[in-house]
């Protein structure tokens, strides 16, 4: 019995093939689910931080004179008469007794009366040589304003103003017989913004140029804001965030040179340079001093 060559043979999926495909699909699905669960777990275990956030916290304890009067000695100024209300009263009573006795026995001439009462209304102390701040001896750290120097590389007024604006620095004119401080900000504008503030409320770090073109740039920018500079001092006030950033840069550079404490630093010179679309500070040089452990 022969085979009909015209007869077509049909192809069909067997039950085995169907079962195998289901097993493969389920394996893929389970693998994807396990992978996603692993990524979720990994994201909770690992913490990713940028270099900007990963900072080493240094503690800088600076000596302060508290409410002691400023001076050149390290002592507490004795109080004046206005601070001794309780002590004055018995002294006055003693004085009246002496006056009564003297008048009753010698009614004619009254030249002088010698009593233990001190007529001075001011204290006799020499003050305290420590800088302003909470009372304490500190860690023999040179204050930031005394050990820091910042250099800007700018050959034009516009480039210089751009750097100051980027770091949020305010120029100001102080002194000259005026109680108020005149500030200038938004220095890149043709006419910078001007404002005034009370000198006793200003607590920020400040810097000033002693000579050079940048000192003249500061005066020009202040005058552009309509601030009188004749007979006054031009200073730069730094935001707290920038001050702390400078401190972190300073200590990172010191750590690279085996120094771990701010009291080991004699001087730090910073520079400013272009970084992407902005600017950044960096350490130009650093001097150290020998201090006991």
Buried (B, 14 or more C-beta within 10 A) or exposed (E): EEEEEEEEEEEEEEEEEEEEEEEEEEEEEEEEEEEEEEEEEEEEEEEEEEEEEEBEEBEBBBBBBEEBBEBEEBEBBEEBBEEEEEEBEEBEEEBEEBEEEBEEEEEEEEEEEEBEBEEEEEBEBEBBBBBEEEEEEBBBBBBBEEBBEBEBEBEEBEEBBBBBBBBEBBBBBBEEEBEEBBBBBBBBEEEBEBEEBEEEEBEBBBEEBEEEEBEEBBBBBBBBBEBEBEEBEBBBBBBEEBBEBBBBBBBEBBEEEEBEBBBBBBBBBBBBEEEEEEBBBEBBEBEBEEEEE
